[in-house]
Amino acid sequence: MTSTRLSYLEALAALESRGRFGIRLGLARTRALLAGLDHPERSFRGALIAGTNGKGSVLALMGSALAAAGYKVGETPKPHLVTYRERLQINGRPVDPETFARLASRVVDIADRVARRHGDPTEFELLTAITFLWFAEAGIDLAVVEVGLGGRLDATHAWDGGVAVVTNVTLDHTDRLGATVEAIAHEKAAIIMRGDRAVTGAWGSALDVIERRSRRVAAPLVVTPPAPLRAVGRDGIEVELGRLGRVRVGLRGRHQAANVAVADAALDALESAGIARVPDEARRTGYETVRWPGRLELVEVPAGVAPGSGASSPRGATPPRGSASPRSAAPAAAGREVLLDGAHNPAGAASLAEALDDMARFLRLGRPTLILAIMADKDVDGVIRALAGSTLLRDARVICTAPAGGRALAADLLAARWASLAGRAAEAVAEPAAALDAALEEGTGPVVVAGSLYLVGAARAILVSDPILQPDPPVPDTEATP
């Protein structure tokens, strides 16, 4: 029985207050939360997706194809850009604020009881419980769930859906997952459980670890290389995908050839596990109409329109699943193009750099501008080196900034690091909104916003009037209240 009924703003405050507990890996608190909710996670099956990069793209591709096949599919994209509700979606639509607040009220009550035995649940653990509770209440057909960090001790691993996916493994979160690719692969491969079907796009020593884990738990494993790339366009790519032949993928960047191959193999695994069957035509439709906000998302800001006015024209903003977003073979005649992409680790930054050079011929002429922010606990030097290798960005204006929250490297320190490693000067503008204003006030070339999904979220909230992803209201600082 719920003793407290929270408003949406109170629910946000309750979650954010748990942020002070940081990241604490372990399953005991999440399992206790789910037990207190009568195990909602046991009411549905699906796929759990781990990996260094590509998890969100694989989730988006699978979710889009499953929805096209008529399934009611729960999805957990992360991190969110402008609202916590992005992390709980059914067929591409986030949970509504009233339902979120009601579910949060119930979970927060149970969290207080769990804390007495297991310690305080973290923000992510609460969100995981809220997500699984909503999916069970909504009666989804299946779920596609993205791991938060690692796999073995991540809160999402309290659920085993029957299909385990490891996209790839490179160095990231080395402070928590290990200093080598092999150690990190061990953490991610642990999501493969006895009785599962497993899929991976990993290679090298990481693949060795994943194969050993699959053999140990007798889980059939499919290893899938990237699909052969046939064309790169302004609004996506075309690949050769097994029996489907030539397929259009509505995500930008040639690295998506690897992700769509993994997603397609994961759909095959769902079928072999008896969970879902996605016909070829639904796969084609899903891959072509897929949307993934903030990841190589191209937004057009008309000339003379101030950011945040709501009059921007997002190319690739998230429409309702199944509807088409505006497409064009050529850019509009005026205005500025803004390309949003998190690219928060060296591998992601290298993919962005490659994609920018592929897209250069489709973008408006003029000197490009890079707005950059990087979290201080990331491989700052690795991200800078990867982005500095882009031909498109070779002579770009670079503006360094820092989103709110305290984890970002200070703008002036980042600008100095860029100058040292890239050999080219960079400006420092502390506030992301001011950095975006500065970029749009001068020049005609494309603006690239990258290095942090927190920065991308802040920029997207200013640029895109998106009825589905409305930013959360600010949460009052309750600690400052007497």
Number of C-alpha atoms within 10 A of each C-alpha: 6 12 9 12 16 20 16 20 16 16 22 21 18 18 20 15 15 16 14 10 13 11 15 16 17 15 17 16 24 27 20 22 27 25 15 18 17 11 17 20 24 13 16 20 22 25 28 27 30 34 27 22 21 22 25 24 22 26 25 28 29 28 32 27 28 27 22 23 19 12 20 19 22 30 28 29 24 17 16 18 26 20 17 20 23 23 20 26 21 23 22 26 18 20 20 14 16 13 12 23 21 18 22 29 23 21 22 24 17 21 25 14 15 21 14 9 11 13 14 17 26 24 18 21 28 23 25 25 31 25 26 26 22 22 26 18 12 12 13 18 19 25 26 24 32 25 26 22 21 27 28 22 21 23 27 28 26 22 23 22 25 23 28 29 32 30 28 22 28 20 19 23 17 16 9 14 22 17 13 14 18 21 16 25 30 23 22 31 28 21 29 31 21 16 14 24 25 29 29 29 24 24 17 10 13 22 20 15 22 27 19 13 21 23 12 12 14 15 21 16 20 19 18 20 15 18 20 16 18 14 13 18 17 21 22 18 22 22 24 18 19 13 7 13 10 16 20 22 25 23 30 24 25 25 20 25 23 22 29 26 25 32 29 23 22 28 26 18 27 25 14 13 18 11 18 19 17 21 13 13 13 18 24 20 21 27 25 21 22 26 26 20 19 27 22 25 24 24 22 21 23 18 13 10 14 16 20 15 11 15 14 21 18 22 20 24 23 23 19 14 19 15 10 14 17 11 11 10 9 11 15 13 9 13 20 26 25 28 21 26 24 25 28 23 26 23 19 21 25 22 19 27 22 20 19 23 16 18 18 15 12 15 17 19 12 11 17 23 26 24 28 29 30 31 23 14 12 21 17 20 17 17 22 23 16 21 28 22 16 20 15 22 20 14 13 22 18 24 26 27 29 28 25 13 8 10 13 20 20 20 24 18 13 27 23 17 17 25 16 13 13 18 10 16 15 24 19 20 20 18 15 26 19 12 23 25 12 14 24 23 11 10 15 19 20 26 25 26 30 28 30 22 26 26 30 30 24 18 26 27 22 19 23 24 18 15 11 16 23 15 19 16 11 9 13 12 9 9 7 6 6 4
